[in-house]
Amino acid sequence: MELMISSPQKEFTVQEVVERSGQSLRSFYQYFAGKYELLLALFEESVRSTAAVLAEKVEGERDPLTRFHIAAVEYYRICQPDPKAKSGKKGVAPALADFAQQLLTNHPKEASHAFVPIVDLFVGMLDDAAAAGQVRAGLDHRRIAGIILEGVMFNAFAATISGTSVRSDGAGEELWTLILHGIGTGK
């Protein structure tokens, strides 16, 4: 992660990882077949930690739809690019977002596996909201969770397309309203 932050203009090498970690090249290859596998492991850890953060954010909320709302808006916030990052400077989140895009496009099976923790969290919240009559019956919750997560992730970068402020405070809520009217029961 440190190399991803400190080397924004160039991609890091396996040799740099080995030197920074104090491990041998042999040790590196005992765990990873190459740089791609290392990036995949970092991405999977990032998804797991994001799911844990979201679960913690909704932990005390009892209402299923409110839990889902909090998680969707918070995930939007997490996915947004850092407006304080100087032009041309990349941090971990954008670097992992670049990797996520490549993963989704070129390795959909591995991407599906990597996103399991966060998909499971959203499926559970959809299940709870449906059981409470707050989400329309008959929806495939796994498919809907994937659509919502895609929408949140890619809309977090919508400022690039729409030319609006990167930190549009109401954008996460606007997206939530769109999601809710698509799956809500109106109750």
C-alpha positions as CSV (number, residue, x, y, z in Angstrom):
1,M,0.0,0.0,0.0
2,E,2.8,2.4,0.8
3,L,4.4,1.8,-2.6
4,M,1.0,2.6,-4.3
5,I,0.9,5.9,-2.4
6,S,4.6,6.8,-2.7
7,S,5.0,5.9,-6.4
8,P,1.9,7.6,-8.0
9,Q,3.5,8.3,-11.4
10,K,5.0,4.8,-11.9
11,E,3.9,1.3,-11.2
12,F,5.9,-0.4,-8.4
13,T,7.9,-3.5,-9.1
14,V,8.1,-6.8,-7.3
15,Q,11.7,-5.9,-6.5
16,E,10.5,-2.7,-4.8
17,V,8.0,-4.7,-2.7
18,V,10.7,-7.2,-1.6
19,E,13.1,-4.4,-0.7
20,R,10.4,-2.4,1.2
21,S,9.1,-5.5,3.1
22,G,12.6,-6.7,4.0
23,Q,11.7,-10.2,2.6
24,S,13.5,-12.2,0.0
25,L,12.3,-12.6,-3.6
26,R,11.9,-16.3,-2.8
27,S,9.6,-15.5,0.1
28,F,7.5,-13.2,-2.1
29,Y,7.0,-16.0,-4.6
30,Q,6.1,-18.5,-1.9
31,Y,3.0,-16.3,-1.3
32,F,2.3,-14.7,-4.7
33,A,2.8,-15.9,-8.2
34,G,3.5,-12.3,-9.2
35,K,2.4,-8.7,-8.9
36,Y,-1.1,-9.4,-10.1
37,E,-1.7,-11.8,-7.2
38,L,-0.4,-9.3,-4.7
39,L,-2.7,-6.6,-6.1
40,L,-5.6,-9.1,-5.9
41,A,-4.8,-9.9,-2.3
42,L,-4.6,-6.1,-1.4
43,F,-7.9,-5.5,-3.2
44,E,-9.6,-8.4,-1.4
45,E,-8.3,-7.0,2.0
46,S,-9.6,-3.6,1.0
47,V,-13.1,-5.0,0.3
48,R,-13.1,-7.0,3.6
49,S,-12.1,-4.0,5.6
50,T,-14.7,-1.8,3.8
51,A,-17.4,-4.4,4.6
52,A,-16.3,-4.4,8.2
53,V,-16.5,-0.5,8.4
54,L,-20.0,-0.5,6.9
55,A,-21.1,-3.2,9.3
56,E,-19.8,-1.2,12.2
57,K,-21.6,2.0,10.9
58,V,-25.0,0.3,10.9
59,E,-24.5,-1.9,14.0
60,G,-26.7,0.1,16.4
61,E,-29.5,0.8,14.0
62,R,-32.6,-1.4,14.4
63,D,-34.7,-0.3,11.4
64,P,-33.6,-2.5,8.4
65,L,-34.2,0.2,5.7
66,T,-32.3,2.8,7.7
67,R,-29.4,0.4,8.1
68,F,-29.4,-0.2,4.3
69,H,-29.7,3.6,3.7
70,I,-26.7,4.3,6.0
71,A,-24.6,1.6,4.4
72,A,-25.4,2.7,0.8
73,V,-24.6,6.4,1.5
74,E,-21.5,5.6,3.5
75,Y,-20.2,3.3,0.7
76,Y,-20.8,6.1,-1.7
77,R,-18.6,8.4,0.5
78,I,-15.9,5.7,0.8
79,C,-15.8,5.3,-3.0
80,Q,-15.5,9.0,-3.8
81,P,-12.1,10.2,-5.1
82,D,-10.2,12.4,-2.6
83,P,-10.9,16.0,-3.6
84,K,-7.7,17.1,-1.7
85,A,-5.5,14.9,-3.9
86,K,-3.3,17.0,-6.1
87,S,-3.7,16.5,-9.8
88,G,-1.7,13.6,-11.0
89,K,-1.2,12.3,-7.5
90,K,-2.8,8.9,-6.8
91,G,-3.5,7.4,-3.5
92,V,-4.4,3.9,-2.5
93,A,-8.2,4.3,-3.2
94,P,-7.8,5.4,-6.9
95,A,-5.1,2.8,-7.5
96,L,-7.4,0.1,-6.1
97,A,-10.3,1.6,-8.1
98,D,-8.1,1.2,-11.3
99,F,-7.4,-2.3,-10.3
100,A,-11.1,-3.0,-9.6
101,Q,-12.0,-1.8,-13.0
102,Q,-9.4,-4.0,-14.6
103,L,-10.5,-6.9,-12.5
104,L,-14.2,-6.5,-13.3
105,T,-13.5,-6.2,-17.0
106,N,-10.8,-8.9,-17.5
107,H,-11.4,-11.3,-14.6
108,P,-15.1,-11.2,-13.6
109,K,-14.9,-14.5,-11.7
110,E,-12.1,-13.3,-9.5
111,A,-13.9,-9.9,-9.1
112,S,-17.1,-11.7,-8.0
113,H,-15.1,-13.6,-5.4
114,A,-13.3,-10.5,-4.1
115,F,-16.6,-8.6,-3.6
116,V,-18.2,-11.5,-1.6
117,P,-17.9,-9.8,1.9
118,I,-19.6,-6.6,0.8
119,V,-22.2,-8.3,-1.4
120,D,-23.1,-10.6,1.5
121,L,-23.5,-7.6,3.8
122,F,-25.9,-5.8,1.4
123,V,-27.8,-9.1,0.7
124,G,-28.3,-9.5,4.5
125,M,-29.6,-5.9,4.7
126,L,-31.9,-6.5,1.7
127,D,-33.2,-9.7,3.3
128,D,-33.9,-7.9,6.6
129,A,-35.7,-5.0,4.8
130,A,-37.8,-7.5,2.7
131,A,-38.7,-9.4,5.9
132,A,-39.9,-6.1,7.4
133,G,-42.0,-5.3,4.2
134,Q,-39.8,-2.3,3.3
135,V,-38.4,-3.8,0.1
136,R,-40.6,-5.2,-2.7
137,A,-41.0,-9.0,-2.5
138,G,-39.7,-11.3,-5.2
139,L,-36.4,-9.5,-5.9
140,D,-33.2,-11.5,-6.3
141,H,-31.3,-9.9,-3.4
142,R,-27.9,-11.1,-4.6
143,R,-28.4,-9.6,-8.1
144,I,-29.9,-6.4,-6.6
145,A,-27.0,-6.0,-4.2
146,G,-24.6,-6.3,-7.1
147,I,-26.5,-3.7,-9.1
148,I,-26.6,-1.3,-6.1
149,L,-22.9,-1.7,-5.4
150,E,-22.0,-1.1,-9.0
151,G,-24.2,2.0,-9.1
152,V,-22.7,3.3,-5.9
153,M,-19.1,2.7,-7.0
154,F,-19.4,4.1,-10.4
155,N,-21.6,7.0,-9.5
156,A,-19.1,8.1,-6.9
157,F,-16.9,9.1,-9.9
158,A,-19.9,10.8,-11.7
159,A,-18.3,14.2,-11.1
160,T,-15.9,13.4,-13.9
161,I,-18.8,12.8,-16.3
162,S,-21.2,15.5,-15.1
163,G,-18.7,18.2,-14.3
164,T,-20.2,18.7,-10.8
165,S,-18.2,19.1,-7.6
166,V,-16.3,16.0,-6.5
167,R,-17.6,16.5,-3.0
168,S,-21.3,17.0,-3.7
169,D,-22.7,16.4,-0.2
170,G,-26.2,15.5,-1.5
171,A,-25.0,13.1,-4.3
172,G,-25.0,10.0,-2.0
173,E,-28.5,10.9,-0.8
174,E,-29.7,11.5,-4.4
175,L,-28.4,8.1,-5.4
176,W,-30.1,6.5,-2.3
177,T,-33.4,8.1,-3.4
178,L,-33.0,6.5,-6.8
179,I,-32.2,3.1,-5.3
180,L,-35.1,3.3,-2.8
181,H,-37.7,4.1,-5.4
182,G,-36.6,1.2,-7.5
183,I,-36.8,-1.4,-4.8
184,G,-38.9,0.2,-2.0
185,T,-42.5,-0.6,-1.3
186,G,-43.5,2.9,-0.7
187,K,-44.3,2.2,3.0
